[in-house]
Amino acid sequence: MTTGFDNILIITDIEGSSGCWNYRGSSFMTAEWGRACVAMHTLTSSISWLEVNRKPLAEIELFSASLAPFGVRPIFFSGCPTACAQASAAIRKIDSYPIDKSAGPDLFDADSWRSGLVSAALDSLNNVATEPYTPSGPFQAEVTWRGGDIAAQNLARRWGFDQEGARIFIEAADIHALYRDLIKLCYLTPLTERILPFGLFLYNLTGRFGLAWARRRLKKDKYLPQSRRWTRKTEKRLTN
């Protein structure tokens, strides 16, 4: 298959990409999440409503804007019908494929929806009409915190934001500063913010070591006779 792109970045989560019906199971670090699998923790796990310059702000706008400096163009989005409508309104000519759960789990054909999602995603690889998403500031954000008034008050004090009830107010000069503030609000403490650069360096180093090990292993297995590979697997099973 030929496309208009050399490299493709896919950002996904459990609930949107699988037709999952358990919101708790698709939310980061809940008991259900731990039993399900590793999920991406999105801002909506902590934020019930996000309004910027008096308009709702979709997460795809934050993701797309953060990748714009690298020339990455958003070409495809899938989510609930409301989220798809927001994506289409914010990002001109983006392709979308909605997941409609309004009929309930008993009438939802997950296999058919996933098949349609795959086809729509493949078709979007020929979408060369979009541009990197670069909204202009300044931005005034109103964040409604899922944890309620006390949690919002504690977080606002921690980071020096204004707060009223469950609402936290953020002012930022550009979209990148806004995204950093939202990340701090949802994921970080002052301590983790300070050690984050070193932690990311170690994480990157660990990944590089893992890739080097995998390459050596693949190279070794490539030249290992099939019979010896079969013998090793058999011996391992017997010893276990």
ZADOMI-980060 format. One line per field, with one value per residue: residue number from 1; residue in one letter; x, y negated, z negated of N, C-alpha, C, O in turn. Coordinates in pm, whole numbers, plus 50000, padded with zeros to 5 digits. Last residue first. Layout:
N
n = [NUM; ...]
res = [a; ...]
n.xx = [X; ...]
n.yy = [Y; ...]
n.zz = [Z; ...]
ca.xx = [X; ...]
ca.yy = [Y; ...]
ca.zz = [Z; ...]
c.xx = [X; ...]
c.yy = [Y; ...]
c.zz = [Z; ...]
o.xx = [X; ...]
o.yy = [Y; ...]
o.zz = [Z; ...]
// end
This chain:
240
n = [240; 239; 238; 237; 236; 235; 234; 233; 232; 231; 230; 229; 228; 227; 226; 225; 224; 223; 222; 221; 220; 219; 218; 217; 216; 215; 214; 213; 212; 211; 210; 209; 208; 207; 206; 205; 204; 203; 202; 201; 200; 199; 198; 197; 196; 195; 194; 193; 192; 191; 190; 189; 188; 187; 186; 185; 184; 183; 182; 181; 180; 179; 178; 177; 176; 175; 174; 173; 172; 171; 170; 169; 168; 167; 166; 165; 164; 163; 162; 161; 160; 159; 158; 157; 156; 155; 154; 153; 152; 151; 150; 149; 148; 147; 146; 145; 144; 143; 142; 141; 140; 139; 138; 137; 136; 135; 134; 133; 132; 131; 130; 129; 128; 127; 126; 125; 124; 123; 122; 121; 120; 119; 118; 117; 116; 115; 114; 113; 112; 111; 110; 109; 108; 107; 106; 105; 104; 103; 102; 101; 100; 99; 98; 97; 96; 95; 94; 93; 92; 91; 90; 89; 88; 87; 86; 85; 84; 83; 82; 81; 80; 79; 78; 77; 76; 75; 74; 73; 72; 71; 70; 69; 68; 67; 66; 65; 64; 63; 62; 61; 60; 59; 58; 57; 56; 55; 54; 53; 52; 51; 50; 49; 48; 47; 46; 45; 44; 43; 42; 41; 40; 39; 38; 37; 36; 35; 34; 33; 32; 31; 30; 29; 28; 27; 26; 25; 24; 23; 22; 21; 20; 19; 18; 17; 16; 15; 14; 13; 12; 11; 10; 9; 8; 7; 6; 5; 4; 3; 2; 1]
res = [n; t; l; r; k; e; t; k; r; t; w; r; r; s; q; p; l; y; k; d; k; k; l; r; r; r; a; w; a; l; g; f; r; g; t; l; n; y; l; f; l; g; f; p; l; i; r; e; t; l; p; t; l; y; c; l; k; i; l; d; r; y; l; a; h; i; d; a; a; e; i; f; i; r; a; g; e; q; d; f; g; w; r; r; a; l; n; q; a; a; i; d; g; g; r; w; t; v; e; a; q; f; p; g; s; p; t; y; p; e; t; a; v; n; n; l; s; d; l; a; a; s; v; l; g; s; r; w; s; d; a; d; f; l; d; p; g; a; s; k; d; i; p; y; s; d; i; k; r; i; a; a; s; a; q; a; c; a; t; p; c; g; s; f; f; i; p; r; v; g; f; p; a; l; s; a; s; f; l; e; i; e; a; l; p; k; r; n; v; e; l; w; s; i; s; s; t; l; t; h; m; a; v; c; a; r; g; w; e; a; t; m; f; s; s; g; r; y; n; w; c; g; s; s; g; e; i; d; t; i; i; l; i; n; d; f; g; t; t; m]
n.xx = [51127; 51265; 51098; 51117; 51388; 51399; 51242; 51399; 51629; 51524; 51454; 51707; 51820; 51666; 51731; 52046; 52090; 52080; 51877; 51951; 52130; 51958; 51792; 51980; 52059; 51812; 51763; 51974; 51903; 51658; 51749; 51910; 51707; 51551; 51734; 51753; 51494; 51495; 51698; 51574; 51350; 51479; 51590; 51348; 51211; 51276; 51093; 50845; 50850; 50825; 50576; 50408; 50192; 49946; 49776; 49938; 50133; 49966; 49881; 50125; 50185; 49973; 50040; 50281; 50179; 50014; 50108; 50066; 49801; 49630; 49377; 49180; 48959; 48668; 48532; 48575; 48818; 49152; 49469; 49776; 50004; 50034; 49913; 49668; 49548; 49541; 49363; 49128; 49067; 49008; 48782; 48591; 48663; 48786; 48765; 48770; 48765; 48947; 48980; 49235; 49328; 49606; 49708; 49796; 49703; 49762; 49867; 49907; 50016; 49735; 49578; 49590; 49650; 49543; 49606; 49546; 49278; 49242; 49317; 49105; 48890; 48959; 48955; 48685; 48555; 48645; 48529; 48257; 48238; 48304; 48100; 47801; 47575; 47367; 47467; 47558; 47375; 47334; 47549; 47803; 47977; 48266; 48361; 48638; 48778; 49034; 49062; 48993; 49108; 49030; 48792; 48588; 48685; 48688; 48416; 48322; 48453; 48329; 48066; 48094; 48408; 48671; 48953; 49123; 49393; 49598; 49811; 50155; 50462; 50669; 50748; 50566; 50330; 50295; 50133; 49904; 49804; 49744; 49558; 49357; 49276; 49128; 48947; 48795; 48513; 48572; 48684; 48954; 48876; 48772; 48705; 48581; 48696; 49010; 49117; 49079; 49130; 49397; 49478; 49704; 49685; 49723; 49794; 49504; 49328; 49405; 49456; 49199; 49070; 49200; 49367; 49568; 49359; 49077; 48945; 48793; 48614; 48459; 48396; 48368; 48572; 48649; 48917; 48994; 48879; 48978; 49266; 49413; 49679; 49848; 50092; 50268; 50454; 50653; 50597; 50290; 50094; 50131; 50060; 50084]
n.yy = [52619; 52809; 52834; 52582; 52582; 52787; 52670; 52448; 52583; 52721; 52510; 52406; 52625; 52628; 52385; 52237; 51892; 51651; 51528; 51524; 51306; 51099; 51100; 51032; 50780; 50645; 50663; 50508; 50261; 50217; 50194; 49967; 49782; 49790; 49685; 49427; 49331; 49338; 49156; 48922; 48906; 48847; 48597; 48447; 48492; 48375; 48162; 48292; 48432; 48205; 48089; 48354; 48433; 48470; 48244; 48015; 48065; 48067; 47803; 47672; 47770; 47658; 47385; 47378; 47442; 47232; 46934; 46808; 46877; 46926; 47115; 47207; 47462; 47556; 47636; 47325; 47166; 47041; 46975; 47151; 47260; 47528; 47574; 47447; 47625; 47859; 47785; 47724; 47972; 48115; 47969; 47996; 48279; 48446; 48336; 47988; 47790; 47514; 47275; 47067; 46851; 46779; 46543; 46786; 46985; 47326; 47522; 47830; 47887; 47956; 48179; 48320; 48576; 48878; 49138; 49244; 49282; 49549; 49660; 49572; 49703; 49970; 49969; 49908; 50131; 50317; 50213; 50248; 50526; 50591; 50467; 50365; 50316; 50402; 50422; 50163; 49889; 49692; 49515; 49529; 49483; 49350; 49199; 49099; 48844; 48636; 48283; 48034; 47843; 47882; 47813; 47963; 48220; 48241; 48217; 48450; 48638; 48591; 48670; 48945; 49065; 49136; 49079; 48910; 48815; 48633; 48379; 48369; 48260; 48079; 48031; 47849; 48019; 48159; 48000; 47986; 48247; 48256; 48043; 48134; 48368; 48280; 47975; 47729; 47514; 47164; 46957; 47008; 47337; 47583; 47901; 48120; 48312; 48452; 48703; 48829; 48644; 48670; 49024; 49265; 49560; 49871; 50208; 50389; 50495; 50468; 50194; 50093; 50165; 49998; 49730; 49624; 49454; 49614; 49826; 49913; 49704; 49749; 50009; 50075; 50047; 50025; 49990; 49725; 49595; 49741; 49743; 49520; 49381; 49247; 49308; 49165; 49257; 49162; 49094; 49057; 49114; 49461; 49782; 50119]
n.zz = [46744; 46884; 47107; 47228; 47296; 47486; 47687; 47759; 47852; 48074; 48241; 48292; 48422; 48656; 48779; 48685; 48651; 48770; 48629; 48365; 48377; 48443; 48218; 48020; 48103; 48082; 47806; 47704; 47814; 47685; 47417; 47432; 47496; 47263; 47079; 47183; 47139; 46859; 46801; 46906; 46746; 46501; 46557; 46595; 46336; 46102; 46090; 46096; 45860; 45685; 45749; 45929; 46213; 46354; 46376; 46362; 46555; 46781; 46779; 46827; 47082; 47227; 47202; 47340; 47592; 47661; 47473; 47229; 47002; 46701; 46548; 46275; 46176; 45998; 45781; 45625; 45792; 45822; 45979; 45909; 45784; 45741; 45493; 45518; 45698; 45546; 45340; 45486; 45599; 45367; 45284; 45502; 45728; 45910; 46163; 46217; 46492; 46593; 46824; 46960; 47196; 47398; 47665; 47925; 48209; 48307; 48525; 48659; 48993; 49215; 49455; 49692; 49739; 49682; 49705; 49467; 49444; 49507; 49261; 49102; 49223; 49171; 48889; 48842; 48945; 48758; 48528; 48588; 48605; 48339; 48187; 48210; 47954; 47808; 47551; 47476; 47635; 47819; 47802; 47890; 48175; 48278; 48594; 48750; 48964; 49105; 49124; 49230; 48958; 48638; 48504; 48615; 48590; 48310; 48250; 48373; 48215; 47969; 48037; 48104; 47960; 48199; 48402; 48664; 48878; 48915; 48809; 48891; 48767; 48740; 48489; 48390; 48360; 48130; 47978; 48138; 48106; 47830; 47814; 47987; 47869; 47652; 47712; 47529; 47562; 47502; 47356; 47364; 47301; 47076; 46986; 46742; 46583; 46550; 46520; 46758; 46952; 47016; 47018; 47008; 47191; 47016; 46992; 46876; 46649; 46389; 46375; 46423; 46188; 46007; 46188; 46351; 46584; 46720; 46818; 46611; 46584; 46816; 47006; 47265; 47559; 47820; 47863; 47866; 47643; 47420; 47445; 47692; 47900; 48168; 48407; 48668; 48949; 49229; 49492; 49675; 49856; 49950; 50090; 50000]
ca.xx = [51025; 51324; 51119; 50989; 51339; 51472; 51198; 51264; 51638; 51580; 51348; 51607; 51875; 51663; 51597; 51967; 52081; 52181; 51870; 51851; 52178; 52069; 51736; 51907; 52158; 51880; 51671; 51964; 52032; 51662; 51655; 51970; 51816; 51495; 51684; 51871; 51545; 51396; 51714; 51703; 51331; 51401; 51680; 51450; 51161; 51355; 51236; 50878; 50861; 50941; 50699; 50426; 50318; 50039; 49720; 49817; 50171; 50041; 49783; 50052; 50275; 49982; 49914; 50280; 50276; 49953; 50096; 50096; 49924; 49660; 49515; 49198; 49094; 48727; 48607; 48505; 48687; 49058; 49345; 49667; 49986; 50095; 50042; 49767; 49566; 49622; 49499; 49192; 49100; 49120; 48900; 48641; 48582; 48797; 48675; 48840; 48677; 48954; 48901; 49171; 49271; 49498; 49718; 49751; 49772; 49671; 49939; 49809; 50046; 49860; 49589; 49531; 49764; 49499; 49617; 49689; 49330; 49205; 49400; 49241; 48893; 48944; 49078; 48791; 48535; 48677; 48675; 48311; 48208; 48386; 48238; 47877; 47697; 47342; 47406; 47655; 47407; 47237; 47420; 47765; 47849; 48214; 48301; 48551; 48736; 48940; 49101; 49012; 49047; 49139; 48919; 48571; 48662; 48812; 48511; 48274; 48484; 48473; 48094; 48050; 48263; 48621; 48835; 49080; 49282; 49521; 49703; 50021; 50364; 50610; 50822; 50703; 50344; 50374; 50262; 49986; 49846; 49837; 49682; 49421; 49347; 49265; 48962; 48921; 48568; 48529; 48538; 48902; 48985; 48729; 48816; 48549; 48562; 48938; 49116; 49072; 48990; 49359; 49444; 49628; 49732; 49645; 49851; 49632; 49303; 49368; 49564; 49307; 49028; 49213; 49257; 49600; 49494; 49133; 49031; 48895; 48714; 48539; 48427; 48252; 48558; 48506; 48868; 49043; 48848; 48834; 49185; 49382; 49555; 49820; 49957; 50258; 50319; 50643; 50708; 50374; 50163; 50069; 50135; 50000]
ca.yy = [52544; 52762; 52948; 52628; 52484; 52802; 52791; 52426; 52494; 52796; 52600; 52321; 52585; 52744; 52408; 52334; 52016; 51744; 51532; 51622; 51438; 51130; 51130; 51158; 50887; 50657; 50727; 50650; 50321; 50232; 50299; 50095; 49807; 49831; 49822; 49513; 49340; 49416; 49296; 48968; 48932; 48969; 48709; 48458; 48546; 48492; 48134; 48199; 48508; 48294; 48011; 48275; 48408; 48581; 48380; 48024; 48049; 48187; 47910; 47648; 47799; 47803; 47435; 47344; 47532; 47363; 47014; 46725; 46918; 46831; 47111; 47113; 47409; 47496; 47740; 47453; 47139; 47153; 46931; 47114; 47117; 47473; 47635; 47392; 47484; 47854; 47830; 47622; 47860; 48157; 47978; 47867; 48191; 48478; 48446; 48106; 47842; 47659; 47306; 47198; 46850; 46870; 46613; 46746; 46870; 47219; 47418; 47750; 47889; 47887; 48109; 48185; 48484; 48743; 49059; 49234; 49151; 49449; 49684; 49530; 49556; 49923; 50003; 49820; 50001; 50335; 50219; 50114; 50446; 50641; 50424; 50465; 50262; 50381; 50541; 50269; 49980; 49802; 49473; 49627; 49445; 49470; 49198; 49217; 48896; 48747; 48407; 48145; 47843; 47913; 47750; 47818; 48168; 48253; 48117; 48320; 48631; 48567; 48533; 48847; 49051; 49122; 49160; 48914; 48905; 48672; 48470; 48324; 48369; 48095; 48135; 47803; 47927; 48223; 48037; 47867; 48200; 48352; 48040; 48005; 48378; 48327; 48120; 47766; 47644; 47270; 46973; 46889; 47244; 47474; 47810; 48020; 48341; 48329; 48614; 48912; 48658; 48565; 48899; 49182; 49422; 49774; 50075; 50380; 50496; 50601; 50288; 50067; 50227; 50143; 49783; 49660; 49482; 49498; 49756; 50003; 49724; 49627; 49986; 50011; 50083; 50032; 50127; 49811; 49551; 49720; 49865; 49562; 49455; 49227; 49345; 49175; 49241; 49205; 49185; 49033; 48987; 49352; 49656; 50000]
ca.zz = [46669; 46759; 47020; 47179; 47203; 47360; 47623; 47708; 47737; 47961; 48192; 48226; 48292; 48567; 48729; 48762; 48577; 48821; 48775; 48407; 48340; 48531; 48350; 48012; 48093; 48212; 47901; 47669; 47850; 47830; 47456; 47395; 47591; 47392; 47063; 47180; 47275; 46934; 46763; 46958; 46889; 46516; 46530; 46702; 46462; 46140; 46085; 46203; 45985; 45681; 45766; 45809; 46145; 46336; 46377; 46282; 46415; 46744; 46764; 46702; 46970; 47216; 47149; 47197; 47530; 47640; 47594; 47347; 47070; 46808; 46596; 46386; 46167; 46117; 45852; 45624; 45734; 45810; 45917; 45997; 45791; 45862; 45523; 45426; 45735; 45668; 45309; 45404; 45687; 45451; 45198; 45455; 45645; 45768; 46127; 46167; 46388; 46574; 46705; 46947; 47061; 47364; 47535; 47792; 48152; 48262; 48451; 48585; 48849; 49184; 49328; 49696; 49735; 49652; 49828; 49499; 49405; 49608; 49380; 49071; 49223; 49309; 48962; 48793; 49008; 48899; 48537; 48568; 48723; 48450; 48173; 48284; 48015; 47951; 47610; 47510; 47526; 47818; 47747; 47791; 48115; 48213; 48460; 48751; 48835; 49119; 49061; 49322; 49090; 48731; 48467; 48605; 48724; 48386; 48200; 48420; 48359; 47983; 47992; 48204; 47960; 48063; 48374; 48525; 48847; 49032; 48768; 48926; 48769; 48872; 48560; 48414; 48473; 48235; 47922; 48121; 48239; 47890; 47737; 48012; 47996; 47630; 47726; 47593; 47522; 47593; 47355; 47431; 47326; 47164; 47014; 46845; 46637; 46582; 46404; 46638; 46911; 46924; 47083; 46915; 47189; 47094; 46979; 46945; 46793; 46435; 46348; 46519; 46315; 45992; 46109; 46214; 46537; 46650; 46914; 46662; 46480; 46805; 46866; 47200; 47418; 47793; 47853; 47973; 47778; 47440; 47442; 47556; 47878; 48026; 48363; 48523; 48895; 49090; 49465; 49559; 49873; 49877; 50095; 50000]
c.xx = [50918; 51224; 51173; 51004; 51206; 51421; 51265; 51214; 51501; 51586; 51397; 51497; 51778; 51715; 51591; 51832; 51996; 52182; 51964; 51843; 52083; 52122; 51846; 51850; 52091; 51982; 51736; 51876; 52031; 51791; 51655; 51881; 51887; 51602; 51626; 51831; 51664; 51443; 51618; 51726; 51460; 51378; 51606; 51544; 51267; 51315; 51318; 51029; 50892; 50958; 50825; 50551; 50302; 50153; 49817; 49772; 50049; 50083; 49849; 49948; 50204; 50073; 49919; 50152; 50284; 50048; 50045; 50080; 49941; 49795; 49526; 49347; 49120; 48865; 48677; 48591; 48606; 48928; 49245; 49550; 49879; 50071; 50112; 49906; 49671; 49649; 49590; 49338; 49172; 49163; 49023; 48773; 48658; 48721; 48675; 48742; 48731; 48858; 48889; 49094; 49188; 49458; 49594; 49725; 49709; 49750; 49844; 49881; 49957; 49891; 49727; 49549; 49717; 49622; 49569; 49713; 49477; 49266; 49370; 49333; 49034; 48954; 49072; 48921; 48642; 48662; 48720; 48463; 48267; 48365; 48324; 48024; 47777; 47464; 47386; 47594; 47495; 47263; 47319; 47624; 47803; 48090; 48264; 48491; 48645; 48903; 48994; 49067; 49091; 49080; 49027; 48703; 48647; 48797; 48641; 48367; 48439; 48513; 48241; 48079; 48222; 48469; 48799; 48959; 49253; 49397; 49616; 49916; 50224; 50507; 50765; 50789; 50487; 50399; 50353; 50125; 49937; 49893; 49786; 49554; 49414; 49344; 49107; 48933; 48697; 48586; 48486; 48752; 48932; 48842; 48770; 48667; 48522; 48802; 49030; 49064; 48974; 49218; 49399; 49602; 49642; 49712; 49778; 49683; 49434; 49352; 49532; 49419; 49135; 49176; 49276; 49478; 49499; 49261; 49093; 48989; 48827; 48647; 48517; 48279; 48440; 48478; 48717; 48984; 48883; 48802; 49041; 49289; 49533; 49684; 49947; 50113; 50326; 50506; 50700; 50483; 50259; 50147; 50058; 50087]
c.yy = [52638; 52684; 52905; 52742; 52526; 52705; 52812; 52549; 52470; 52709; 52676; 52407; 52495; 52709; 52522; 52359; 52115; 51876; 51636; 51636; 51547; 51270; 51169; 51197; 51023; 50769; 50746; 50725; 50470; 50298; 50324; 50211; 49939; 49862; 49875; 49659; 49434; 49437; 49386; 49115; 48979; 49005; 48842; 48576; 48552; 48549; 48253; 48173; 48417; 48369; 48098; 48190; 48345; 48558; 48488; 48169; 48071; 48181; 48040; 47756; 47779; 47842; 47586; 47395; 47506; 47458; 47153; 46803; 46836; 46869; 47007; 47101; 47324; 47436; 47686; 47560; 47267; 47105; 47045; 47058; 47070; 47323; 47565; 47445; 47417; 47710; 47819; 47659; 47750; 48044; 48017; 47877; 48071; 48388; 48472; 48213; 47978; 47699; 47458; 47208; 46977; 46853; 46695; 46597; 46831; 47106; 47305; 47650; 47789; 47904; 48045; 48108; 48338; 48652; 48915; 49163; 49134; 49312; 49581; 49549; 49505; 49771; 49950; 49844; 49902; 50203; 50236; 50114; 50306; 50558; 50468; 50422; 50376; 50327; 50526; 50389; 50096; 49902; 49588; 49602; 49557; 49429; 49337; 49232; 49017; 48798; 48513; 48273; 47964; 47934; 47765; 47747; 48016; 48193; 48120; 48208; 48496; 48556; 48499; 48703; 48946; 49117; 49145; 49004; 48903; 48754; 48504; 48424; 48313; 48205; 48162; 47904; 47879; 48132; 48101; 47901; 48079; 48298; 48133; 47993; 48245; 48339; 48160; 47917; 47673; 47402; 47073; 46903; 47130; 47373; 47708; 47926; 48241; 48364; 48490; 48826; 48754; 48582; 48797; 49048; 49341; 49638; 49979; 50238; 50499; 50609; 50428; 50168; 50210; 50215; 49933; 49691; 49514; 49539; 49631; 49936; 49813; 49642; 49864; 49977; 50008; 50074; 50138; 49951; 49653; 49685; 49839; 49682; 49479; 49290; 49325; 49202; 49259; 49170; 49242; 49137; 48956; 49224; 49548; 49875]
c.zz = [46614; 46676; 46884; 47078; 47144; 47254; 47489; 47632; 47675; 47836; 48071; 48166; 48217; 48429; 48630; 48697; 48657; 48745; 48832; 48558; 48387; 48504; 48449; 48147; 48092; 48210; 48038; 47769; 47820; 47876; 47606; 47437; 47562; 47495; 47194; 47166; 47283; 47078; 46840; 46926; 46954; 46662; 46547; 46682; 46572; 46275; 46134; 46208; 46103; 45811; 45765; 45832; 46007; 46237; 46331; 46267; 46324; 46597; 46723; 46676; 46836; 47100; 47128; 47131; 47380; 47571; 47559; 47476; 47198; 46869; 46707; 46420; 46292; 46088; 45976; 45688; 45740; 45748; 45918; 45916; 45888; 45879; 45638; 45459; 45646; 45709; 45431; 45374; 45610; 45543; 45280; 45379; 45591; 45675; 45977; 46122; 46344; 46463; 46697; 46816; 47046; 47217; 47504; 47785; 48019; 48195; 48410; 48495; 48775; 49035; 49312; 49565; 49730; 49637; 49808; 49633; 49438; 49575; 49489; 49191; 49195; 49317; 49105; 48869; 48969; 48975; 48682; 48583; 48710; 48576; 48291; 48286; 48079; 48025; 47760; 47579; 47571; 47705; 47737; 47735; 48021; 48135; 48410; 48611; 48853; 48980; 49085; 49257; 49172; 48870; 48573; 48580; 48723; 48525; 48278; 48373; 48417; 48130; 48010; 48165; 48063; 48066; 48227; 48512; 48698; 48998; 48889; 48878; 48792; 48883; 48698; 48490; 48496; 48355; 48026; 48068; 48228; 48022; 47797; 47938; 48031; 47760; 47706; 47594; 47599; 47543; 47459; 47459; 47412; 47177; 47118; 46861; 46746; 46643; 46425; 46514; 46794; 46871; 46978; 46981; 47097; 47092; 47070; 46930; 46870; 46585; 46396; 46501; 46422; 46121; 46097; 46127; 46387; 46579; 46852; 46760; 46530; 46699; 46854; 47055; 47355; 47650; 47840; 47971; 47884; 47584; 47484; 47562; 47729; 47998; 48212; 48486; 48743; 49035; 49325; 49546; 49760; 49905; 50021; 50000]
o.xx = [50824; 51233; 51132; 50934; 51183; 51412; 51201; 51152; 51487; 51554; 51321; 51451; 51767; 51662; 51520; 51819; 51883; 52265; 51932; 51808; 52125; 52156; 51828; 51859; 52138; 51992; 51719; 51910; 52079; 51790; 51651; 51929; 51920; 51589; 51648; 51887; 51676; 51432; 51655; 51768; 51459; 51386; 51662; 51576; 51276; 51377; 51420; 51087; 50956; 51067; 50921; 50625; 50197; 50206; 49774; 49733; 50059; 50070; 49796; 49929; 50221; 50043; 49877; 50155; 50294; 50004; 50033; 50043; 49844; 49892; 49441; 49431; 49084; 48884; 48738; 48709; 48571; 48927; 49251; 49534; 49890; 50113; 50233; 50005; 49754; 49761; 49704; 49426; 49267; 49283; 49130; 48866; 48773; 48713; 48574; 48646; 48737; 48869; 48829; 49137; 49083; 49542; 49492; 49719; 49588; 49853; 49845; 49949; 49934; 49799; 49821; 49537; 49793; 49689; 49557; 49827; 49529; 49302; 49461; 49418; 49079; 49019; 49168; 48989; 48686; 48746; 48819; 48519; 48321; 48460; 48408; 48067; 47816; 47458; 47387; 47661; 47505; 47181; 47228; 47586; 47768; 48098; 48236; 48560; 48584; 48985; 48875; 49113; 49210; 49011; 49105; 48725; 48688; 48886; 48698; 48394; 48508; 48598; 48275; 48113; 48305; 48408; 48886; 48872; 49344; 49305; 49566; 49930; 50180; 50468; 50807; 50892; 50528; 50479; 50476; 50224; 50037; 50014; 49902; 49651; 49517; 49466; 49199; 48929; 48707; 48696; 48370; 48701; 48874; 48899; 48735; 48722; 48439; 48794; 48983; 49009; 48866; 49188; 49366; 49693; 49520; 49788; 49771; 49621; 49471; 49361; 49622; 49473; 49159; 49240; 49359; 49486; 49442; 49269; 49155; 49100; 48944; 48760; 48637; 48193; 48415; 48372; 48662; 48999; 48810; 48707; 48988; 49240; 49624; 49586; 50028; 50023; 50382; 50448; 50737; 50466; 50307; 50251; 49935; 50179]
o.yy = [52593; 52682; 52959; 52748; 52510; 52741; 52850; 52537; 52470; 52755; 52696; 52382; 52503; 52757; 52514; 52355; 52082; 51963; 51702; 51742; 51649; 51344; 51261; 51313; 51117; 50846; 50849; 50835; 50551; 50382; 50439; 50313; 50014; 49957; 49991; 49746; 49513; 49547; 49496; 49192; 49064; 49123; 48938; 48647; 48655; 48643; 48234; 48164; 48458; 48371; 48069; 48216; 48290; 48655; 48588; 48212; 48140; 48279; 48116; 47797; 47859; 47937; 47636; 47442; 47600; 47547; 47188; 46746; 46801; 46892; 47001; 47079; 47366; 47369; 47762; 47575; 47314; 47016; 47134; 47091; 46961; 47265; 47543; 47372; 47340; 47677; 47776; 47574; 47689; 48022; 47958; 47801; 48047; 48414; 48516; 48184; 48072; 47649; 47522; 47157; 46993; 46842; 46686; 46531; 46840; 47131; 47199; 47690; 47678; 47934; 48075; 47986; 48246; 48653; 48839; 49133; 49022; 49236; 49531; 49464; 49407; 49717; 49891; 49749; 49820; 50169; 50178; 50023; 50252; 50524; 50391; 50350; 50470; 50298; 50626; 50454; 50123; 49990; 49582; 49661; 49667; 49351; 49428; 49273; 49034; 48795; 48481; 48362; 47994; 48033; 47673; 47636; 47948; 48122; 48016; 48114; 48437; 48474; 48391; 48621; 48867; 49159; 49142; 49005; 48895; 48764; 48415; 48543; 48221; 48242; 48256; 47867; 47867; 48165; 48097; 47839; 48070; 48303; 48095; 47941; 48245; 48322; 48084; 47981; 47646; 47405; 47067; 46868; 47152; 47329; 47742; 47877; 48273; 48437; 48430; 48869; 48760; 48541; 48834; 48967; 49348; 49607; 50002; 50157; 50603; 50717; 50500; 50221; 50301; 50312; 49991; 49679; 49441; 49647; 49551; 49984; 49792; 49597; 49873; 49920; 49892; 50130; 50248; 50024; 49667; 49740; 49905; 49719; 49460; 49257; 49380; 49129; 49358; 49067; 49358; 49253; 48844; 49226; 49542; 49864]
o.zz = [46549; 46553; 46780; 46978; 47024; 47137; 47390; 47527; 47552; 47727; 47976; 48055; 48095; 48329; 48530; 48574; 48693; 48773; 48931; 48609; 48441; 48597; 48529; 48187; 48155; 48306; 48102; 47812; 47900; 47966; 47650; 47487; 47654; 47572; 47230; 47232; 47377; 47132; 46882; 47013; 47043; 46698; 46599; 46777; 46639; 46324; 46201; 46316; 46200; 45869; 45836; 45927; 45973; 46183; 46273; 46158; 46222; 46524; 46642; 46561; 46744; 47026; 47025; 47017; 47301; 47497; 47441; 47579; 47265; 46797; 46796; 46333; 46402; 45987; 46051; 45654; 45849; 45663; 46003; 45798; 45945; 45979; 45634; 45455; 45695; 45750; 45420; 45381; 45660; 45563; 45264; 45406; 45628; 45555; 45922; 46050; 46424; 46351; 46783; 46712; 47110; 47128; 47572; 47888; 48000; 48132; 48472; 48400; 48822; 48958; 49386; 49564; 49759; 49534; 49904; 49668; 49436; 49665; 49555; 49219; 49255; 49407; 49153; 48909; 49050; 49059; 48724; 48645; 48806; 48646; 48339; 48376; 48011; 48144; 47833; 47660; 47690; 47682; 47655; 47633; 48066; 48041; 48487; 48519; 48959; 48888; 49087; 49328; 49183; 48896; 48597; 48627; 48818; 48573; 48310; 48449; 48499; 48165; 48060; 48251; 48106; 48164; 48140; 48600; 48616; 49080; 48957; 48904; 48723; 48994; 48767; 48547; 48611; 48442; 48012; 48108; 48300; 48046; 47814; 47992; 48099; 47760; 47738; 47489; 47719; 47487; 47498; 47565; 47517; 47077; 47231; 46762; 46831; 46742; 46329; 46412; 46735; 46759; 46865; 46999; 47106; 47000; 47191; 46861; 46925; 46643; 46439; 46598; 46501; 46160; 46168; 46005; 46306; 46520; 46923; 46783; 46495; 46720; 46880; 46988; 47388; 47622; 47848; 48068; 47983; 47641; 47573; 47669; 47649; 48063; 48137; 48527; 48695; 49070; 49302; 49583; 49749; 49970; 50028; 49918]
// end
